[in-house]
């Protein structure tokens, strides 16, 4: 029985999303205890290997947002230690976390994404920007062949950390510096005017979606985690045909990356009803007010049931691997 197994809820970590991860982890831990599971909270730090050995857990429930929680690092460690875990495997996690890699895979599979460019810190000189939208580099000119507004964001962060909207050339320098403060690679992406919709997937089936409407310029970290700044509309107020297309595209994106368990895709839908995938989150927020739990509740799964489904999927995948 699953209730006989010791479940380690891995949370916290060292990424910029640590505080959100701690809240998600506590919610998952409390749900597991309420369901009668033998669960322990583990704040993942540099001594995580020693802690895992000491705790002797049978399953890891991953609620580590960002950093090495979502980039495949912790998944690789657990693979080596022989500990089954929830969510996507090493390679799917790593690709999904890197927006540059995931966007290229989406393009290969003809999954619509906004026009974008990948920019490395070493190639860019912030000081020189030409009027014809060309970023000056030491050896060449990197042309941005789509108009503003732009979204400038780190290639490997979540929760909208380090994201800026650029509507004129005067905002470029600060946006680039902000993005590069979180890594050596950023994405410059065409901002899609329209609606923002998030689609939740559980065990390779679409649960549903939510439309987010924020009073701020975009669905930023502040908008996500400050009460009263964002309105959540379930289901999204979009045409049924558009909604179904968004759901289908999300499922295709999830499969293209090889994701498992519970994921959430972020999309923009333009004013003509065309959906564009921004990214797939392999460890979405799991507080009781996070988007995936909201979507699950609308689909008939309360928070505890969602947690249990995620856990059962991890065990079933382990059993399939050992048949």
N, C-alpha and C positions, 0 to 999 in steps of 0.2 A: 504493500500500500504506500501511496505517496506520503501519507501523514507519518510514516515511519522514517522517512528520510530527513536528514538535516539540510535545511536550505539556507544558504548564505546570501543575504541581500546586499550586493555590492553597490555602494553609493559614495557620494562625496568626490573623492579624487582630487586632482590638482589643476583642473582646467578652469577657464573663466566661468563655467557653468556650475561650479561646485555647490553654491547655495541652493540652486534649483534642484540639483541632484539629491542633496540631502533631504529636501522636502518630498521629492518623489519617492526616495528610498523609504522614508518613514511611513508614507502612506501605504506602500506595498507591504512593508513589514507588518504594519497593524492589520492589514487585510488578511495576510497569511495567518497571523496569530488568531484572528477572529474565526478563521475557517478551521482551526485546529491543527495547523502545521507546526512543525518544530523548526522555527526560523530564528536566525541570528543576524543582527545588523553588523555590517563590516564597512568601516570607513576606509576606502582604498587609498593607501599612501605608498611611499617607497618601500615599506616593509611588507607589502601585500603577500609576497610569497611565503614569508614566515607565518603570517597570520592565517593564511589558508591551511598551512600544514598543522598549525596549532588547533584550529577550529574543526578540522576533519569534516568538512561539509561534503554532502553527496551531490548537491546541485547548486550552481550559482545563478541567482536571479539578478541580471544586470540592469542597474538603473544608473549607470555612470554616463552622464551626458558630456559630450565633447571630449577633447583630448584623447588619451589612450583608452578611454572607455568606449569610444565609438570608432576609433581608427583601426581596429583589429589587434591592437597590442595586448589588451587584457584577454581577448579571445585566444590569441596565440599561447599565452601563458597557461590558460586553462586547458587548452588542447594538450600541451606538454605534460601537465600534471594529471591528465586523465579525468578532469572534472567537467561533466556536461553543464551547459549554460543556456540561458534563454536568448532568443534573438538570432541575428544573422551570424554567419561564420566569419572567419578571418578576412578572406579576400573580399567578400561582399561588403563587410563593414568598412574596410579600407577604401574601397572604390566609392562607396556612397558618401563617405566623409570628405573626400577630395572632390570639390565641385568641378574642377577642371577635368578630372578623369571621368566622372559620372556623366557630365554633359557630352563628352565625346562618345561615350557608349550610347547615350540617348540618340544622338545624331545618327550613329551607325544603324540603330534600330528604327529610324524614321519617327522617333518620338519628338514632338515639337518642343523646342526650348527657345527662349528669347535670344536674339543675336548677342554674341558675347566675344570678348577677347581676354586671353590670359596674359597677365603682365607680371614679370619677375622684377624684384627690387634691383638686381644687378644690371638690368637692361634699361632702366628708366632714370632720366634726369628730370626731376620735378620742376626745376627752375625754368625750363623752356617749353612753352606750349604755343603752337602756331594757330593762327586764326582759322585755318582750314581743318581743324580737329585732328591734328597729327601730334602725337606725343614724341618728343625728341629723345632719341637714345644715343649712346656713344657711337655706335657703328651704323645705325640705320634709323629710319623713321617708322614708328609703329602706327599704322593708320587705323583709326577708329571710324569705320565706314557706316556707322548708323548715328542718327541724330540724338540729341538730348531730349528728355532727361535720361541720365544713366543711374544705374545702381552700382556702387563700388563696394566690394566686400572681400574679406579674407577668403582664400580658397578652402580653408579647413577649420571653420568655426561654426557654431550653432547659436540658436536663440537670438539671431540677428546681431550678435556681438560684432562690433567693428564695421557695421554697415552704414553707408551714407547715400543719400539721394543727391545727385548733382544735376542742377537745372541751368547753371550758367558756368562759364569758364572761371569765374572768380571763386567757385567752390571746389575746384579740382584739387588744388594743392592740399588743402586740409583733409579732403576725402581720401586721397592717396596715403597721406601720413597716418591717418586713422586706420586704414586697412592694413598697411604694412607694419603697424605696431603689434599685429597679431600673427605675423609670419612673413615669409619672403616671397609669397606668391598671392596675387589678388585677382579677382574677376571684375572686369568692367562689362556690365550687362545692360542692354536696352531695358529701360523701365516700361513695363506694359501698363498703359492706362486702362483701368477697368476695375474688376472685382478680385479680391483675394479669397480663394477657397482651399480648404485643406481636406484631403481625403484619407480616411483611415482604413488600413488593411489588417486583417487578423488571419494568420494561417492561410495565406494565398486566396482570401476572399475579401471583397470590398464590404466594409461595415456601413459606410455612409460618408457624409461630408458635413462641413460647417463653413459658413461664410463669416469672415471677420471684418468688422467695420470699426476702425479706430478714429478717435478724434485727433490723433497726432498725424504727422505727415505720412508715416507708414507704420506697419506692424513691428515696431522696434522692441528692444529688450524692455524698455519702460512700459510700452503699451501692453506687452505680454503679462507683466508681473505687477502692474499697478491697478488696483481695483477701480472700476468706473471709467477707464479710458477706452475700453473696447466693448463693442456689442457683438454677441455671438448669435448667428441665425442658423437654426437647424430645422429642416434641411435648408440649403442655400436657396436664396430667392433668384433663381435663374431658370431659364426654360428647361423643360424636361429633357429635350434632345441634347442640349448643351451639357446638362448634368450627367447624363448617361455617357456622353463622349469623354467628359472629364474622368469619370470612374474607369472607363475602359483604358484610357491613356495611363492612368495611375497604376492599374494592374500590370500593364505592359512594362512600365518603368520599373516596377518592383521585380518583375520576372527577369528583365534585362540585366539587373544588378545581381540577381540570384538571392534576394533577401528572404529571410524566414521570420516566423513569429509575428510580432506586432510592429507595424511601421506606419508612418504618416507622411504623405507627400504634400508639398506646398506648391500650389499652382496660382498663376494669374490668368484671368479670363478677360480678353480684350472686349471692347465695346461691340464687336461684331460676333461675339460668342465663341471665339477661338481660344481653347485652353493651351497654356504653356506650362510645362513642368519646370519648377525652379530647383527642387532637390527632393530627395527621399531621406527621411530621418529614421535610422535603424533602431534608435532607443529614444522614442518620443517621451515627452513629459508625462509623468504618472502621478501627479497630485490629483485629488478628486475633482479639481476644477480645470485640469489640463484639457487640451483639445481632444486627444484620443479617447479619454474616458467620457467626455461629453458626447462624442460620436457614438461610442459603444452604448451609452445609456439610451440614446435615441433609437438604437437598433435593438434594444431589449436586454442588454447586458449591463448589470450594475457593476460597480467598481470591483467588488470581490470576485464576481464571476469572470470579469476580464482578466484579473490577475491569475485566477486558476486556469483559464484557457491558455494563457501564455506559458505557464508552468507545465501543463500537460503536453504542450507541443514540444517542449525541450526534451521531455522524457521519451516521447514517441520517436523523435528524430534519433535519439541515442539508441533506442531499441532497433530501429531500422538499420543503423550503421553496423550493428553487431549480429545481424542475422546471417 
